[in-house]
Amino acid sequence: GPERTRDFLKGFHALVEEEVDRRGGVVLSFMGDGAMAVFGLPAPRADDADRAAAASFSLARRVNAWLSAEPFEGA
């Protein structure tokens, strides 16, 4: 239902924000399960692309573990 969907997305958004922030990026907005994350604000750094890639790979691992651990109804 809507409450479970909201809770699921809140957990997912928290993971995204933690990982992006940990790598020095900023989440500008969320739309459903999508995030607009940027690196290089307020000032660009030479390793922005490397940090963005590292965040995406780390986030993929964390989300996979989170989904494996989360008890989803009907699954």
CHARMM internal coordinates of N, CA and C (Angstrom, degrees):
IC EDIT
DIST 1 N 1 CA 1.4485
DIST 1 CA 1 C 1.5198
ANGL 1 N 1 CA 1 C 111.33
DIST 1 C 2 N 1.2997
ANGL 1 CA 1 C 2 N 116.24
DIHE 1 N 1 CA 1 C 2 N -176.88
DIST 2 N 2 CA 1.4615
ANGL 1 C 2 N 2 CA 120.65
DIHE 1 CA 1 C 2 N 2 CA -176.31
DIST 2 CA 2 C 1.5306
ANGL 2 N 2 CA 2 C 113.96
DIHE 1 C 2 N 2 CA 2 C -63.98
DIST 2 C 3 N 1.3357
ANGL 2 CA 2 C 3 N 116.96
DIHE 2 N 2 CA 2 C 3 N -35.99
DIST 3 N 3 CA 1.4679
ANGL 2 C 3 N 3 CA 118.97
DIHE 2 CA 2 C 3 N 3 CA -179.55
DIST 3 CA 3 C 1.5259
ANGL 3 N 3 CA 3 C 111.07
DIHE 2 C 3 N 3 CA 3 C -67.24
DIST 3 C 4 N 1.3161
ANGL 3 CA 3 C 4 N 115.84
DIHE 3 N 3 CA 3 C 4 N -42.75
DIST 4 N 4 CA 1.4754
ANGL 3 C 4 N 4 CA 119.99
DIHE 3 CA 3 C 4 N 4 CA 179.16
DIST 4 CA 4 C 1.5235
ANGL 4 N 4 CA 4 C 110.84
DIHE 3 C 4 N 4 CA 4 C -66.29
DIST 4 C 5 N 1.3150
ANGL 4 CA 4 C 5 N 116.68
DIHE 4 N 4 CA 4 C 5 N -38.45
DIST 5 N 5 CA 1.4667
ANGL 4 C 5 N 5 CA 120.43
DIHE 4 CA 4 C 5 N 5 CA 176.96
DIST 5 CA 5 C 1.5200
ANGL 5 N 5 CA 5 C 110.49
DIHE 4 C 5 N 5 CA 5 C -63.44
DIST 5 C 6 N 1.3383
ANGL 5 CA 5 C 6 N 116.04
DIHE 5 N 5 CA 5 C 6 N -44.48
DIST 6 N 6 CA 1.4677
ANGL 5 C 6 N 6 CA 120.51
DIHE 5 CA 5 C 6 N 6 CA 178.03
DIST 6 CA 6 C 1.5271
ANGL 6 N 6 CA 6 C 110.71
DIHE 5 C 6 N 6 CA 6 C -59.74
DIST 6 C 7 N 1.3236
ANGL 6 CA 6 C 7 N 116.90
DIHE 6 N 6 CA 6 C 7 N -46.49
DIST 7 N 7 CA 1.4647
ANGL 6 C 7 N 7 CA 120.60
DIHE 6 CA 6 C 7 N 7 CA -179.36
DIST 7 CA 7 C 1.5264
ANGL 7 N 7 CA 7 C 111.44
DIHE 6 C 7 N 7 CA 7 C -63.66
DIST 7 C 8 N 1.3275
ANGL 7 CA 7 C 8 N 115.77
DIHE 7 N 7 CA 7 C 8 N -40.93
DIST 8 N 8 CA 1.4598
ANGL 7 C 8 N 8 CA 120.71
DIHE 7 CA 7 C 8 N 8 CA 178.20
DIST 8 CA 8 C 1.5295
ANGL 8 N 8 CA 8 C 110.39
DIHE 7 C 8 N 8 CA 8 C -60.62
DIST 8 C 9 N 1.3265
ANGL 8 CA 8 C 9 N 117.07
DIHE 8 N 8 CA 8 C 9 N -48.18
DIST 9 N 9 CA 1.4653
ANGL 8 C 9 N 9 CA 120.44
DIHE 8 CA 8 C 9 N 9 CA -179.39
DIST 9 CA 9 C 1.5225
ANGL 9 N 9 CA 9 C 111.95
DIHE 8 C 9 N 9 CA 9 C -66.09
DIST 9 C 10 N 1.3337
ANGL 9 CA 9 C 10 N 117.76
DIHE 9 N 9 CA 9 C 10 N -35.99
DIST 10 N 10 CA 1.4623
ANGL 9 C 10 N 10 CA 120.10
DIHE 9 CA 9 C 10 N 10 CA 177.01
DIST 10 CA 10 C 1.5264
ANGL 10 N 10 CA 10 C 110.71
DIHE 9 C 10 N 10 CA 10 C -61.39
DIST 10 C 11 N 1.3267
ANGL 10 CA 10 C 11 N 116.53
DIHE 10 N 10 CA 10 C 11 N -42.41
DIST 11 N 11 CA 1.4646
ANGL 10 C 11 N 11 CA 120.28
DIHE 10 CA 10 C 11 N 11 CA 177.39
DIST 11 CA 11 C 1.5108
ANGL 11 N 11 CA 11 C 111.89
DIHE 10 C 11 N 11 CA 11 C -64.39
DIST 11 C 12 N 1.3226
ANGL 11 CA 11 C 12 N 115.75
DIHE 11 N 11 CA 11 C 12 N -43.21
DIST 12 N 12 CA 1.4649
ANGL 11 C 12 N 12 CA 120.24
DIHE 11 CA 11 C 12 N 12 CA 178.38
DIST 12 CA 12 C 1.5240
ANGL 12 N 12 CA 12 C 110.94
DIHE 11 C 12 N 12 CA 12 C -63.44
DIST 12 C 13 N 1.3233
ANGL 12 CA 12 C 13 N 116.79
DIHE 12 N 12 CA 12 C 13 N -45.58
DIST 13 N 13 CA 1.4603
ANGL 12 C 13 N 13 CA 120.29
DIHE 12 CA 12 C 13 N 13 CA 179.51
DIST 13 CA 13 C 1.5239
ANGL 13 N 13 CA 13 C 111.50
DIHE 12 C 13 N 13 CA 13 C -60.68
DIST 13 C 14 N 1.3266
ANGL 13 CA 13 C 14 N 116.94
DIHE 13 N 13 CA 13 C 14 N -38.18
DIST 14 N 14 CA 1.4663
ANGL 13 C 14 N 14 CA 120.42
DIHE 13 CA 13 C 14 N 14 CA 178.04
DIST 14 CA 14 C 1.5236
ANGL 14 N 14 CA 14 C 110.89
DIHE 13 C 14 N 14 CA 14 C -62.17
DIST 14 C 15 N 1.3372
ANGL 14 CA 14 C 15 N 117.08
DIHE 14 N 14 CA 14 C 15 N -42.43
DIST 15 N 15 CA 1.4683
ANGL 14 C 15 N 15 CA 120.22
DIHE 14 CA 14 C 15 N 15 CA 177.17
DIST 15 CA 15 C 1.5211
ANGL 15 N 15 CA 15 C 111.25
DIHE 14 C 15 N 15 CA 15 C -60.68
DIST 15 C 16 N 1.3146
ANGL 15 CA 15 C 16 N 116.09
DIHE 15 N 15 CA 15 C 16 N -45.47
DIST 16 N 16 CA 1.4680
ANGL 15 C 16 N 16 CA 120.71
DIHE 15 CA 15 C 16 N 16 CA -179.12
DIST 16 CA 16 C 1.5297
ANGL 16 N 16 CA 16 C 109.97
DIHE 15 C 16 N 16 CA 16 C -61.48
DIST 16 C 17 N 1.3191
ANGL 16 CA 16 C 17 N 116.47
DIHE 16 N 16 CA 16 C 17 N -49.04
DIST 17 N 17 CA 1.4673
ANGL 16 C 17 N 17 CA 119.82
DIHE 16 CA 16 C 17 N 17 CA -178.64
DIST 17 CA 17 C 1.5200
ANGL 17 N 17 CA 17 C 111.84
DIHE 16 C 17 N 17 CA 17 C -61.27
DIST 17 C 18 N 1.3266
ANGL 17 CA 17 C 18 N 117.44
DIHE 17 N 17 CA 17 C 18 N -42.39
DIST 18 N 18 CA 1.4655
ANGL 17 C 18 N 18 CA 120.64
DIHE 17 CA 17 C 18 N 18 CA 179.27
DIST 18 CA 18 C 1.5248
ANGL 18 N 18 CA 18 C 111.07
DIHE 17 C 18 N 18 CA 18 C -60.21
DIST 18 C 19 N 1.3050
ANGL 18 CA 18 C 19 N 116.15
DIHE 18 N 18 CA 18 C 19 N -46.98
DIST 19 N 19 CA 1.4648
ANGL 18 C 19 N 19 CA 119.82
DIHE 18 CA 18 C 19 N 19 CA -175.17
DIST 19 CA 19 C 1.5245
ANGL 19 N 19 CA 19 C 111.61
DIHE 18 C 19 N 19 CA 19 C -70.35
DIST 19 C 20 N 1.3104
ANGL 19 CA 19 C 20 N 117.12
DIHE 19 N 19 CA 19 C 20 N -43.38
DIST 20 N 20 CA 1.4678
ANGL 19 C 20 N 20 CA 120.40
DIHE 19 CA 19 C 20 N 20 CA 179.09
DIST 20 CA 20 C 1.5217
ANGL 20 N 20 CA 20 C 109.75
DIHE 19 C 20 N 20 CA 20 C -63.76
DIST 20 C 21 N 1.3325
ANGL 20 CA 20 C 21 N 117.11
DIHE 20 N 20 CA 20 C 21 N -45.00
DIST 21 N 21 CA 1.4588
ANGL 20 C 21 N 21 CA 121.34
DIHE 20 CA 20 C 21 N 21 CA 179.58
DIST 21 CA 21 C 1.5261
ANGL 21 N 21 CA 21 C 111.09
DIHE 20 C 21 N 21 CA 21 C -62.89
DIST 21 C 22 N 1.3156
ANGL 21 CA 21 C 22 N 116.52
DIHE 21 N 21 CA 21 C 22 N -40.90
DIST 22 N 22 CA 1.4700
ANGL 21 C 22 N 22 CA 121.26
DIHE 21 CA 21 C 22 N 22 CA -179.54
DIST 22 CA 22 C 1.5207
ANGL 22 N 22 CA 22 C 111.73
DIHE 21 C 22 N 22 CA 22 C -59.95
DIST 22 C 23 N 1.3219
ANGL 22 CA 22 C 23 N 116.00
DIHE 22 N 22 CA 22 C 23 N -30.58
DIST 23 N 23 CA 1.4685
ANGL 22 C 23 N 23 CA 120.99
DIHE 22 CA 22 C 23 N 23 CA -179.18
DIST 23 CA 23 C 1.5205
ANGL 23 N 23 CA 23 C 112.99
DIHE 22 C 23 N 23 CA 23 C -96.05
DIST 23 C 24 N 1.3455
ANGL 23 CA 23 C 24 N 117.13
DIHE 23 N 23 CA 23 C 24 N 6.59
DIST 24 N 24 CA 1.4605
ANGL 23 C 24 N 24 CA 120.66
DIHE 23 CA 23 C 24 N 24 CA 175.42
DIST 24 CA 24 C 1.5179
ANGL 24 N 24 CA 24 C 114.51
DIHE 23 C 24 N 24 CA 24 C 87.45
DIST 24 C 25 N 1.3242
ANGL 24 CA 24 C 25 N 117.06
DIHE 24 N 24 CA 24 C 25 N 17.54
DIST 25 N 25 CA 1.4581
ANGL 24 C 25 N 25 CA 120.71
DIHE 24 CA 24 C 25 N 25 CA 177.87
DIST 25 CA 25 C 1.5168
ANGL 25 N 25 CA 25 C 110.94
DIHE 24 C 25 N 25 CA 25 C -101.88
DIST 25 C 26 N 1.3279
ANGL 25 CA 25 C 26 N 114.83
DIHE 25 N 25 CA 25 C 26 N 179.81
DIST 26 N 26 CA 1.4574
ANGL 25 C 26 N 26 CA 121.76
DIHE 25 CA 25 C 26 N 26 CA -179.33
DIST 26 CA 26 C 1.5254
ANGL 26 N 26 CA 26 C 108.29
DIHE 25 C 26 N 26 CA 26 C -134.51
DIST 26 C 27 N 1.3310
ANGL 26 CA 26 C 27 N 116.93
DIHE 26 N 26 CA 26 C 27 N 133.33
DIST 27 N 27 CA 1.4636
ANGL 26 C 27 N 27 CA 120.93
DIHE 26 CA 26 C 27 N 27 CA 172.87
DIST 27 CA 27 C 1.5215
ANGL 27 N 27 CA 27 C 106.82
DIHE 26 C 27 N 27 CA 27 C -88.76
DIST 27 C 28 N 1.3325
ANGL 27 CA 27 C 28 N 116.12
DIHE 27 N 27 CA 27 C 28 N 117.20
DIST 28 N 28 CA 1.4606
ANGL 27 C 28 N 28 CA 120.51
DIHE 27 CA 27 C 28 N 28 CA -179.89
DIST 28 CA 28 C 1.5184
ANGL 28 N 28 CA 28 C 111.74
DIHE 27 C 28 N 28 CA 28 C -82.81
DIST 28 C 29 N 1.3274
ANGL 28 CA 28 C 29 N 116.88
DIHE 28 N 28 CA 28 C 29 N -36.44
DIST 29 N 29 CA 1.4658
ANGL 28 C 29 N 29 CA 119.30
DIHE 28 CA 28 C 29 N 29 CA -179.33
DIST 29 CA 29 C 1.5233
ANGL 29 N 29 CA 29 C 110.14
DIHE 28 C 29 N 29 CA 29 C -165.32
DIST 29 C 30 N 1.3183
ANGL 29 CA 29 C 30 N 113.86
DIHE 29 N 29 CA 29 C 30 N 163.42
DIST 30 N 30 CA 1.4575
ANGL 29 C 30 N 30 CA 122.64
DIHE 29 CA 29 C 30 N 30 CA 173.34
DIST 30 CA 30 C 1.5179
ANGL 30 N 30 CA 30 C 108.04
DIHE 29 C 30 N 30 CA 30 C -122.67
DIST 30 C 31 N 1.3284
ANGL 30 CA 30 C 31 N 115.53
DIHE 30 N 30 CA 30 C 31 N 146.30
DIST 31 N 31 CA 1.4542
ANGL 30 C 31 N 31 CA 121.81
DIHE 30 CA 30 C 31 N 31 CA 169.93
DIST 31 CA 31 C 1.5217
ANGL 31 N 31 CA 31 C 105.99
DIHE 30 C 31 N 31 CA 31 C -138.17
DIST 31 C 32 N 1.3359
ANGL 31 CA 31 C 32 N 115.78
DIHE 31 N 31 CA 31 C 32 N 102.34
DIST 32 N 32 CA 1.4528
ANGL 31 C 32 N 32 CA 119.69
DIHE 31 CA 31 C 32 N 32 CA -175.62
DIST 32 CA 32 C 1.5173
ANGL 32 N 32 CA 32 C 109.81
DIHE 31 C 32 N 32 CA 32 C 64.05
DIST 32 C 33 N 1.3429
ANGL 32 CA 32 C 33 N 115.78
DIHE 32 N 32 CA 32 C 33 N -122.11
DIST 33 N 33 CA 1.4626
ANGL 32 C 33 N 33 CA 119.26
DIHE 32 CA 32 C 33 N 33 CA 179.45
DIST 33 CA 33 C 1.5264
ANGL 33 N 33 CA 33 C 111.68
DIHE 32 C 33 N 33 CA 33 C -99.03
DIST 33 C 34 N 1.3182
ANGL 33 CA 33 C 34 N 117.17
DIHE 33 N 33 CA 33 C 34 N 16.06
DIST 34 N 34 CA 1.4643
ANGL 33 C 34 N 34 CA 121.59
DIHE 33 CA 33 C 34 N 34 CA 177.46
DIST 34 CA 34 C 1.5174
ANGL 34 N 34 CA 34 C 110.57
DIHE 33 C 34 N 34 CA 34 C -106.16
DIST 34 C 35 N 1.3174
ANGL 34 CA 34 C 35 N 115.74
DIHE 34 N 34 CA 34 C 35 N 147.62
DIST 35 N 35 CA 1.4597
ANGL 34 C 35 N 35 CA 121.21
DIHE 34 CA 34 C 35 N 35 CA 179.59
DIST 35 CA 35 C 1.5230
ANGL 35 N 35 CA 35 C 109.95
DIHE 34 C 35 N 35 CA 35 C -130.21
DIST 35 C 36 N 1.3223
ANGL 35 CA 35 C 36 N 115.49
DIHE 35 N 35 CA 35 C 36 N 139.79
DIST 36 N 36 CA 1.4612
ANGL 35 C 36 N 36 CA 121.17
DIHE 35 CA 35 C 36 N 36 CA 171.91
DIST 36 CA 36 C 1.5220
ANGL 36 N 36 CA 36 C 106.22
DIHE 35 C 36 N 36 CA 36 C -98.74
DIST 36 C 37 N 1.3219
ANGL 36 CA 36 C 37 N 115.26
DIHE 36 N 36 CA 36 C 37 N 100.91
DIST 37 N 37 CA 1.4653
ANGL 36 C 37 N 37 CA 121.53
DIHE 36 CA 36 C 37 N 37 CA -179.15
DIST 37 CA 37 C 1.5143
ANGL 37 N 37 CA 37 C 108.44
DIHE 36 C 37 N 37 CA 37 C -111.91
DIST 37 C 38 N 1.3151
ANGL 37 CA 37 C 38 N 115.70
DIHE 37 N 37 CA 37 C 38 N 136.48
DIST 38 N 38 CA 1.4631
ANGL 37 C 38 N 38 CA 120.26
DIHE 37 CA 37 C 38 N 38 CA 180.00
DIST 38 CA 38 C 1.5244
ANGL 38 N 38 CA 38 C 109.68
DIHE 37 C 38 N 38 CA 38 C -127.19
DIST 38 C 39 N 1.3031
ANGL 38 CA 38 C 39 N 114.64
DIHE 38 N 38 CA 38 C 39 N 150.84
DIST 39 N 39 CA 1.4571
ANGL 38 C 39 N 39 CA 122.72
DIHE 38 CA 38 C 39 N 39 CA 176.00
DIST 39 CA 39 C 1.5133
ANGL 39 N 39 CA 39 C 106.88
DIHE 38 C 39 N 39 CA 39 C -125.76
DIST 39 C 40 N 1.3069
ANGL 39 CA 39 C 40 N 116.38
DIHE 39 N 39 CA 39 C 40 N 143.89
DIST 40 N 40 CA 1.4589
ANGL 39 C 40 N 40 CA 120.03
DIHE 39 CA 39 C 40 N 40 CA 179.69
DIST 40 CA 40 C 1.5183
ANGL 40 N 40 CA 40 C 113.39
DIHE 39 C 40 N 40 CA 40 C 102.78
DIST 40 C 41 N 1.3202
ANGL 40 CA 40 C 41 N 116.77
DIHE 40 N 40 CA 40 C 41 N 14.24
DIST 41 N 41 CA 1.4624
ANGL 40 C 41 N 41 CA 120.68
DIHE 40 CA 40 C 41 N 41 CA 175.95
DIST 41 CA 41 C 1.5158
ANGL 41 N 41 CA 41 C 108.32
DIHE 40 C 41 N 41 CA 41 C -113.82
DIST 41 C 42 N 1.2750
ANGL 41 CA 41 C 42 N 120.36
DIHE 41 N 41 CA 41 C 42 N 137.16
DIST 42 N 42 CA 1.4589
ANGL 41 C 42 N 42 CA 128.02
DIHE 41 CA 41 C 42 N 42 CA 6.26
DIST 42 CA 42 C 1.5275
ANGL 42 N 42 CA 42 C 113.88
DIHE 41 C 42 N 42 CA 42 C -82.77
DIST 42 C 43 N 1.3289
ANGL 42 CA 42 C 43 N 117.02
DIHE 42 N 42 CA 42 C 43 N -13.25
DIST 43 N 43 CA 1.4681
ANGL 42 C 43 N 43 CA 119.75
DIHE 42 CA 42 C 43 N 43 CA 179.80
DIST 43 CA 43 C 1.5241
ANGL 43 N 43 CA 43 C 108.90
DIHE 42 C 43 N 43 CA 43 C -131.13
DIST 43 C 44 N 1.3314
ANGL 43 CA 43 C 44 N 116.94
DIHE 43 N 43 CA 43 C 44 N 134.48
DIST 44 N 44 CA 1.4634
ANGL 43 C 44 N 44 CA 119.64
DIHE 43 CA 43 C 44 N 44 CA 179.41
DIST 44 CA 44 C 1.5284
ANGL 44 N 44 CA 44 C 111.70
DIHE 43 C 44 N 44 CA 44 C -65.42
DIST 44 C 45 N 1.3377
ANGL 44 CA 44 C 45 N 114.50
DIHE 44 N 44 CA 44 C 45 N 148.01
DIST 45 N 45 CA 1.4593
ANGL 44 C 45 N 45 CA 121.14
DIHE 44 CA 44 C 45 N 45 CA 175.47
DIST 45 CA 45 C 1.5182
ANGL 45 N 45 CA 45 C 107.45
DIHE 44 C 45 N 45 CA 45 C -125.57
DIST 45 C 46 N 1.2858
ANGL 45 CA 45 C 46 N 115.86
DIHE 45 N 45 CA 45 C 46 N 155.32
DIST 46 N 46 CA 1.4680
ANGL 45 C 46 N 46 CA 121.28
DIHE 45 CA 45 C 46 N 46 CA -176.04
DIST 46 CA 46 C 1.5258
ANGL 46 N 46 CA 46 C 112.38
DIHE 45 C 46 N 46 CA 46 C -62.47
DIST 46 C 47 N 1.3233
ANGL 46 CA 46 C 47 N 117.55
DIHE 46 N 46 CA 46 C 47 N -26.11
DIST 47 N 47 CA 1.4634
ANGL 46 C 47 N 47 CA 120.51
DIHE 46 CA 46 C 47 N 47 CA -176.26
DIST 47 CA 47 C 1.5332
ANGL 47 N 47 CA 47 C 113.27
DIHE 46 C 47 N 47 CA 47 C -103.88
DIST 47 C 48 N 1.3199
ANGL 47 CA 47 C 48 N 118.25
DIHE 47 N 47 CA 47 C 48 N 21.77
DIST 48 N 48 CA 1.4706
ANGL 47 C 48 N 48 CA 120.86
DIHE 47 CA 47 C 48 N 48 CA -179.51
DIST 48 CA 48 C 1.5237
ANGL 48 N 48 CA 48 C 112.17
DIHE 47 C 48 N 48 CA 48 C -55.66
DIST 48 C 49 N 1.3106
ANGL 48 CA 48 C 49 N 117.65
DIHE 48 N 48 CA 48 C 49 N -47.31
DIST 49 N 49 CA 1.4679
ANGL 48 C 49 N 49 CA 120.89
DIHE 48 CA 48 C 49 N 49 CA -178.64
DIST 49 CA 49 C 1.5270
ANGL 49 N 49 CA 49 C 110.85
DIHE 48 C 49 N 49 CA 49 C -64.41
DIST 49 C 50 N 1.3196
ANGL 49 CA 49 C 50 N 117.42
DIHE 49 N 49 CA 49 C 50 N -39.67
DIST 50 N 50 CA 1.4698
ANGL 49 C 50 N 50 CA 120.83
DIHE 49 CA 49 C 50 N 50 CA 178.51
DIST 50 CA 50 C 1.5214
ANGL 50 N 50 CA 50 C 111.03
DIHE 49 C 50 N 50 CA 50 C -63.67
DIST 50 C 51 N 1.3338
ANGL 50 CA 50 C 51 N 117.17
DIHE 50 N 50 CA 50 C 51 N -42.33
DIST 51 N 51 CA 1.4596
ANGL 50 C 51 N 51 CA 120.77
DIHE 50 CA 50 C 51 N 51 CA 179.96
DIST 51 CA 51 C 1.5210
ANGL 51 N 51 CA 51 C 110.96
DIHE 50 C 51 N 51 CA 51 C -68.42
DIST 51 C 52 N 1.3153
ANGL 51 CA 51 C 52 N 117.94
DIHE 51 N 51 CA 51 C 52 N -36.78
DIST 52 N 52 CA 1.4682
ANGL 51 C 52 N 52 CA 121.33
DIHE 51 CA 51 C 52 N 52 CA 177.17
DIST 52 CA 52 C 1.5258
ANGL 52 N 52 CA 52 C 110.49
DIHE 51 C 52 N 52 CA 52 C -64.75
DIST 52 C 53 N 1.3192
ANGL 52 CA 52 C 53 N 116.94
DIHE 52 N 52 CA 52 C 53 N -44.38
DIST 53 N 53 CA 1.4634
ANGL 52 C 53 N 53 CA 120.46
DIHE 52 CA 52 C 53 N 53 CA 178.66
DIST 53 CA 53 C 1.5277
ANGL 53 N 53 CA 53 C 110.89
DIHE 52 C 53 N 53 CA 53 C -64.39
DIST 53 C 54 N 1.3321
ANGL 53 CA 53 C 54 N 116.72
DIHE 53 N 53 CA 53 C 54 N -43.02
DIST 54 N 54 CA 1.4648
ANGL 53 C 54 N 54 CA 120.07
DIHE 53 CA 53 C 54 N 54 CA 178.94
DIST 54 CA 54 C 1.5256
ANGL 54 N 54 CA 54 C 110.64
DIHE 53 C 54 N 54 CA 54 C -61.78
DIST 54 C 55 N 1.3292
ANGL 54 CA 54 C 55 N 117.17
DIHE 54 N 54 CA 54 C 55 N -40.05
DIST 55 N 55 CA 1.4616
ANGL 54 C 55 N 55 CA 120.83
DIHE 54 CA 54 C 55 N 55 CA 178.12
DIST 55 CA 55 C 1.5222
ANGL 55 N 55 CA 55 C 110.73
DIHE 54 C 55 N 55 CA 55 C -63.16
DIST 55 C 56 N 1.3229
ANGL 55 CA 55 C 56 N 117.25
DIHE 55 N 55 CA 55 C 56 N -41.55
DIST 56 N 56 CA 1.4660
ANGL 55 C 56 N 56 CA 119.52
DIHE 55 CA 55 C 56 N 56 CA -178.19
DIST 56 CA 56 C 1.5300
ANGL 56 N 56 CA 56 C 111.17
DIHE 55 C 56 N 56 CA 56 C -66.69
DIST 56 C 57 N 1.3171
ANGL 56 CA 56 C 57 N 118.19
DIHE 56 N 56 CA 56 C 57 N -42.16
DIST 57 N 57 CA 1.4612
ANGL 56 C 57 N 57 CA 120.58
DIHE 56 CA 56 C 57 N 57 CA 179.31
DIST 57 CA 57 C 1.5291
ANGL 57 N 57 CA 57 C 111.40
DIHE 56 C 57 N 57 CA 57 C -67.18
DIST 57 C 58 N 1.3205
ANGL 57 CA 57 C 58 N 116.24
DIHE 57 N 57 CA 57 C 58 N -42.41
DIST 58 N 58 CA 1.4558
ANGL 57 C 58 N 58 CA 120.25
DIHE 57 CA 57 C 58 N 58 CA 178.71
DIST 58 CA 58 C 1.5285
ANGL 58 N 58 CA 58 C 110.65
DIHE 57 C 58 N 58 CA 58 C -65.56
DIST 58 C 59 N 1.3144
ANGL 58 CA 58 C 59 N 116.30
DIHE 58 N 58 CA 58 C 59 N -40.44
DIST 59 N 59 CA 1.4547
ANGL 58 C 59 N 59 CA 120.42
DIHE 58 CA 58 C 59 N 59 CA 178.86
DIST 59 CA 59 C 1.5239
ANGL 59 N 59 CA 59 C 111.07
DIHE 58 C 59 N 59 CA 59 C -64.16
DIST 59 C 60 N 1.3130
ANGL 59 CA 59 C 60 N 117.77
DIHE 59 N 59 CA 59 C 60 N -39.90
DIST 60 N 60 CA 1.4680
ANGL 59 C 60 N 60 CA 120.80
DIHE 59 CA 59 C 60 N 60 CA 177.81
DIST 60 CA 60 C 1.5264
ANGL 60 N 60 CA 60 C 110.66
DIHE 59 C 60 N 60 CA 60 C -59.88
DIST 60 C 61 N 1.3353
ANGL 60 CA 60 C 61 N 117.10
DIHE 60 N 60 CA 60 C 61 N -42.63
DIST 61 N 61 CA 1.4699
ANGL 60 C 61 N 61 CA 120.37
DIHE 60 CA 60 C 61 N 61 CA 178.20
DIST 61 CA 61 C 1.5237
ANGL 61 N 61 CA 61 C 111.39
DIHE 60 C 61 N 61 CA 61 C -65.08
DIST 61 C 62 N 1.3340
ANGL 61 CA 61 C 62 N 116.56
DIHE 61 N 61 CA 61 C 62 N -44.29
DIST 62 N 62 CA 1.4689
ANGL 61 C 62 N 62 CA 120.39
DIHE 61 CA 61 C 62 N 62 CA -178.14
DIST 62 CA 62 C 1.5261
ANGL 62 N 62 CA 62 C 111.80
DIHE 61 C 62 N 62 CA 62 C -66.18
DIST 62 C 63 N 1.3173
ANGL 62 CA 62 C 63 N 117.04
DIHE 62 N 62 CA 62 C 63 N -41.67
DIST 63 N 63 CA 1.4658
ANGL 62 C 63 N 63 CA 119.84
DIHE 62 CA 62 C 63 N 63 CA 179.82
DIST 63 CA 63 C 1.5231
ANGL 63 N 63 CA 63 C 110.19
DIHE 62 C 63 N 63 CA 63 C -65.62
DIST 63 C 64 N 1.3116
ANGL 63 CA 63 C 64 N 117.01
DIHE 63 N 63 CA 63 C 64 N -40.90
DIST 64 N 64 CA 1.4645
ANGL 63 C 64 N 64 CA 120.43
DIHE 63 CA 63 C 64 N 64 CA 177.78
DIST 64 CA 64 C 1.5349
ANGL 64 N 64 CA 64 C 110.50
DIHE 63 C 64 N 64 CA 64 C -59.38
DIST 64 C 65 N 1.3142
ANGL 64 CA 64 C 65 N 117.21
DIHE 64 N 64 CA 64 C 65 N -46.06
DIST 65 N 65 CA 1.4679
ANGL 64 C 65 N 65 CA 120.84
DIHE 64 CA 64 C 65 N 65 CA 178.67
DIST 65 CA 65 C 1.5209
ANGL 65 N 65 CA 65 C 110.79
DIHE 64 C 65 N 65 CA 65 C -64.83
DIST 65 C 66 N 1.3191
ANGL 65 CA 65 C 66 N 117.41
DIHE 65 N 65 CA 65 C 66 N -41.09
DIST 66 N 66 CA 1.4560
ANGL 65 C 66 N 66 CA 122.45
DIHE 65 CA 65 C 66 N 66 CA -179.94
DIST 66 CA 66 C 1.5345
ANGL 66 N 66 CA 66 C 110.61
DIHE 65 C 66 N 66 CA 66 C -62.88
DIST 66 C 67 N 1.3151
ANGL 66 CA 66 C 67 N 116.23
DIHE 66 N 66 CA 66 C 67 N -45.19
DIST 67 N 67 CA 1.4607
ANGL 66 C 67 N 67 CA 119.97
DIHE 66 CA 66 C 67 N 67 CA 179.48
DIST 67 CA 67 C 1.5281
ANGL 67 N 67 CA 67 C 111.75
DIHE 66 C 67 N 67 CA 67 C -65.71
DIST 67 C 68 N 1.3247
ANGL 67 CA 67 C 68 N 116.66
DIHE 67 N 67 CA 67 C 68 N -34.75
DIST 68 N 68 CA 1.4674
ANGL 67 C 68 N 68 CA 120.59
DIHE 67 CA 67 C 68 N 68 CA 178.91
DIST 68 CA 68 C 1.5183
ANGL 68 N 68 CA 68 C 111.64
DIHE 67 C 68 N 68 CA 68 C -69.13
DIST 68 C 69 N 1.3247
ANGL 68 CA 68 C 69 N 116.94
DIHE 68 N 68 CA 68 C 69 N -31.61
DIST 69 N 69 CA 1.4634
ANGL 68 C 69 N 69 CA 121.88
DIHE 68 CA 68 C 69 N 69 CA -177.15
DIST 69 CA 69 C 1.5197
ANGL 69 N 69 CA 69 C 112.91
DIHE 68 C 69 N 69 CA 69 C -88.07
DIST 69 C 70 N 1.3260
ANGL 69 CA 69 C 70 N 117.93
DIHE 69 N 69 CA 69 C 70 N -26.46
DIST 70 N 70 CA 1.4607
ANGL 69 C 70 N 70 CA 122.54
DIHE 69 CA 69 C 70 N 70 CA -175.48
DIST 70 CA 70 C 1.5302
ANGL 70 N 70 CA 70 C 110.20
DIHE 69 C 70 N 70 CA 70 C -73.52
DIST 70 C 71 N 1.3326
ANGL 70 CA 70 C 71 N 117.61
DIHE 70 N 70 CA 70 C 71 N 126.69
DIST 71 N 71 CA 1.4687
ANGL 70 C 71 N 71 CA 119.92
DIHE 70 CA 70 C 71 N 71 CA 177.76
DIST 71 CA 71 C 1.5300
ANGL 71 N 71 CA 71 C 110.67
DIHE 70 C 71 N 71 CA 71 C -81.32
DIST 71 C 72 N 1.3153
ANGL 71 CA 71 C 72 N 116.73
DIHE 71 N 71 CA 71 C 72 N 100.04
DIST 72 N 72 CA 1.4644
ANGL 71 C 72 N 72 CA 121.01
DIHE 71 CA 71 C 72 N 72 CA -178.62
DIST 72 CA 72 C 1.5162
ANGL 72 N 72 CA 72 C 109.66
DIHE 71 C 72 N 72 CA 72 C -92.66
DIST 72 C 73 N 1.3168
ANGL 72 CA 72 C 73 N 115.88
DIHE 72 N 72 CA 72 C 73 N 132.48
DIST 73 N 73 CA 1.4518
ANGL 72 C 73 N 73 CA 121.05
DIHE 72 CA 72 C 73 N 73 CA 178.14
DIST 73 CA 73 C 1.5174
ANGL 73 N 73 CA 73 C 109.65
DIHE 72 C 73 N 73 CA 73 C -71.37
DIST 73 C 74 N 1.3025
ANGL 73 CA 73 C 74 N 116.19
DIHE 73 N 73 CA 73 C 74 N 141.16
DIST 74 N 74 CA 1.4551
ANGL 73 C 74 N 74 CA 121.06
DIHE 73 CA 73 C 74 N 74 CA 176.49
DIST 74 CA 74 C 1.5036
ANGL 74 N 74 CA 74 C 114.40
DIHE 73 C 74 N 74 CA 74 C 80.11
DIST 74 C 75 N 1.3257
ANGL 74 CA 74 C 75 N 117.01
DIHE 74 N 74 CA 74 C 75 N 2.11
DIST 75 N 75 CA 1.4696
ANGL 74 C 75 N 75 CA 119.86
DIHE 74 CA 74 C 75 N 75 CA -179.37
DIST 75 CA 75 C 1.4942
ANGL 75 N 75 CA 75 C 110.52
DIHE 74 C 75 N 75 CA 75 C -89.04
END
COOR INIT
IC SEED 1 N 1 CA 1 C
IC BUILD
